[in-house]
């Protein structure tokens, strides 16, 4: 569990499914991701995120507002074995997605800073990466705030995406 000034980040629990499914079913939220997720797909994603912790020593957190326990989103690291060029396998790949109700409040920056501070303290990875649709200017701003630099454009599922890299602070 990670605690910031306004947020609590913790592992996924079965009770989170309704919030996670609603967020992933929102086309505005997934606009730059390219697909929504059904309730079942959201459940499978939660299970995958839990599995990352066992397999990799890192994974994804649920993000909730400390004061109200309101669901805010998900952040974390994975190894998605995407088969991209360059191959990102073996490196923590950061990701973040936030419910519309949380947009514009600085929660994404706060949560992503917290997880990268955590990753740096773990000492197991000298660098991390993230993949962002170049039109997703909000995510690009967040990535740059926490030290990511665009290093390359590649194709993923027929769409051009930017690969960002960040060295451990």
Rosetta blueprint (number, residue, H / E / L):
1 X L
2 X E
3 X E
4 X L
5 X L
6 X L
7 X E
8 X E
9 X E
10 X E
11 X L
12 X L
13 X L
14 X H
15 X H
16 X H
17 X H
18 X H
19 X H
20 X H
21 X H
22 X H
23 X H
24 X H
25 X L
26 X L
27 X L
28 X L
29 X L
30 X L
31 X L
32 X L
33 X L
34 X L
35 X L
36 X L
37 X L
38 X L
39 X H
40 X H
41 X H
42 X H
43 X H
44 X H
45 X H
46 X H
47 X H
48 X H
49 X H
50 X H
51 X H
52 X H
53 X H
54 X H
55 X H
56 X H
57 X L
58 X L
59 X L
60 X E
61 X E
62 X E
63 X E
64 X E
65 X E
66 X L
67 X L
68 X L
69 X L
70 X L
71 X E
72 X E
73 X E
74 X E
75 X E
76 X E
77 X E
78 X E
79 X L
80 X L
81 X L
82 X L
83 X L
84 X L
85 X L
86 X L
87 X L
88 X L
89 X L
90 X L
91 X L
92 X E
93 X E
94 X E
95 X E
96 X E
97 X E
98 X E
99 X L
100 X H
101 X H
102 X H
103 X L
104 X L
105 X L
106 X L
107 X H
108 X H
109 X H
110 X H
111 X H
112 X H
113 X H
114 X H
115 X H
116 X H
117 X H
118 X H
119 X H
120 X H
121 X H
122 X H
123 X L
124 X L
125 X L
126 X L
127 X E
128 X E
129 X E
130 X E
131 X E
132 X E
133 X L
134 X L
135 X L
136 X L
137 X H
138 X H
139 X H
140 X H
141 X H
142 X H
143 X H
144 X H
145 X H
146 X L
147 X L
148 X L
149 X E
150 X E
151 X E
152 X E
153 X E
154 X E
155 X E
156 X E
157 X L
158 X L
159 X E
160 X E
161 X E
162 X E
163 X E
164 X E
165 X E
166 X E
167 X E
168 X L
169 X L
